[in-house]
Amino acid sequence: MSLSIGDAAPDFTLKDQDGNEVSLSDLKGRKSLIVFIPFPFTGNCEGELCDIRDNLHLLERFDANVVSITCDTRPANKAWSDSQGFTFPILSDFWPHGATAQAYGCFNETTGSAWRATYVLDAEGIVRDIIATDSLSVRRVVADYPKALEAIG
């Protein structure tokens, strides 16, 4: 199932890099960016999250939650987060493998990873924008995130 603009985002409960559970319901009440990343420790994925890390102040102007989801393990996400100084949750969708990515319609069956897709949610958890690329090798542009959050109002 693919999500469309106007759909309610599927709920999830996943563990972050520190072992804390994070649910979509925890994010409600604020705008949110749900950033699916194919693989930790890879150039494009790391570049995208480092761009978010370095521009977090632009997103905080909109009082927005930022969470990233990978289909990798929590220990791998922890090592990656610690090495890069990420201050936002990196959630593990490892088991059942890719279940959240599948619910959001962005699971890549060929690679066993998520596609490069970001779901921009309003405070009620409704999808207001989808920022994605057609290729695992093409990065999203971090400047698109503040524009999408601003458009929500």
C-alpha positions in Angstrom: 0.0 0.0 0.0 1.4 3.4 -0.9 0.5 6.4 1.1 -0.9 9.5 -0.6 -1.2 13.1 0.5 -4.2 13.4 2.8 -3.9 9.8 4.2 -3.5 9.2 7.9 0.1 8.0 8.5 0.2 4.4 9.8 1.0 4.1 13.5 4.3 2.4 14.5 6.2 1.7 17.7 10.0 1.2 17.1 13.1 1.5 19.2 15.5 4.3 18.7 19.3 4.1 18.8 19.2 4.2 22.6 16.5 1.5 23.1 13.6 4.0 23.7 10.3 3.2 22.1 9.0 5.9 19.8 5.4 5.7 18.4 3.7 7.9 15.9 1.2 8.7 18.6 4.2 10.2 20.6 4.8 12.6 17.7 1.2 13.9 17.4 0.6 17.4 18.4 3.5 18.7 16.4 4.4 18.6 12.7 6.8 15.7 11.9 9.2 14.5 9.3 9.4 10.7 9.0 12.6 10.2 7.1 13.2 6.7 5.7 16.8 5.9 5.1 18.0 2.9 3.1 21.3 2.0 4.8 23.4 3.5 7.7 27.1 4.1 7.1 26.6 4.8 3.4 27.5 8.0 1.6 24.1 9.2 0.4 22.2 8.2 3.6 24.9 9.6 5.8 25.0 12.8 3.7 21.2 13.2 4.0 21.1 12.8 7.8 24.2 15.0 8.3 22.4 17.7 6.2 19.4 17.4 8.6 21.7 17.5 11.6 23.5 20.6 10.3 20.2 22.3 9.5 18.1 21.2 12.4 17.7 24.8 13.5 15.7 25.5 10.2 13.3 22.7 11.1 13.0 23.7 14.8 11.5 27.0 13.6 8.4 25.0 12.7 8.3 23.1 16.0 8.7 19.9 14.0 9.7 16.4 15.2 12.4 14.7 13.1 12.7 10.9 13.2 14.6 8.7 10.8 13.7 5.0 10.2 16.1 2.3 8.8 15.5 -1.4 8.3 18.9 -2.0 10.0 19.4 -3.1 13.6 19.3 -0.9 16.6 23.0 -1.5 17.5 24.0 -0.4 14.0 21.9 2.7 14.2 23.4 3.4 17.6 27.0 3.2 16.3 26.0 5.3 13.3 24.2 7.9 15.4 27.0 8.2 17.9 29.7 8.5 15.2 27.8 11.3 13.5 26.3 13.2 16.5 22.7 12.8 15.4 20.4 14.3 18.1 17.1 13.0 16.6 15.8 9.4 16.9 17.1 6.8 14.5 14.5 4.1 14.6 15.1 0.4 13.8 12.5 -1.3 11.5 14.5 -4.5 11.6 12.0 -7.0 12.9 9.5 -7.8 11.7 11.8 -6.8 8.9 10.7 -3.6 7.2 7.1 -3.8 8.5 6.9 0.0 9.0 8.4 0.8 5.7 5.9 -1.7 4.1 3.0 0.1 5.9 4.2 3.4 4.5 4.6 1.9 1.0 8.4 2.5 0.8 9.9 -0.9 1.3 12.3 -2.0 -1.4 11.9 -5.8 -1.8 15.0 -6.1 -3.9 17.4 -4.6 -1.3 15.5 -5.3 1.9 15.7 -1.7 2.8 13.5 1.4 2.7 13.3 3.6 -0.3 14.5 7.1 0.1 11.2 8.7 1.2 10.2 11.4 3.7 6.6 11.8 4.9 5.7 15.3 6.1 2.9 15.1 8.7 0.7 17.7 10.2 0.1 17.7 14.0 -2.7 15.2 13.6 -0.5 12.7 11.7 -2.0 13.3 8.3 0.4 13.1 5.3 0.7 16.6 3.9 3.7 16.1 1.6 6.0 13.2 0.4 9.5 14.0 -0.5 11.1 11.1 -2.3 13.6 10.2 -5.0 13.2 7.6 -7.7 16.6 6.1 -7.1 18.6 4.9 -4.1 21.6 6.9 -5.4 19.8 10.2 -5.6 19.7 12.3 -2.4 16.7 14.3 -1.1 17.3 18.0 -0.7 17.2 19.2 2.9 15.9 22.7 1.7 12.7 21.0 0.7 11.8 20.2 4.3 11.3 23.7 5.7 9.2 24.6 2.6 7.0 21.5 3.1 6.6 22.3 6.8 5.8 26.0 6.1 3.1 24.9 3.6 1.2 23.1 6.3 0.7 26.4 8.1 
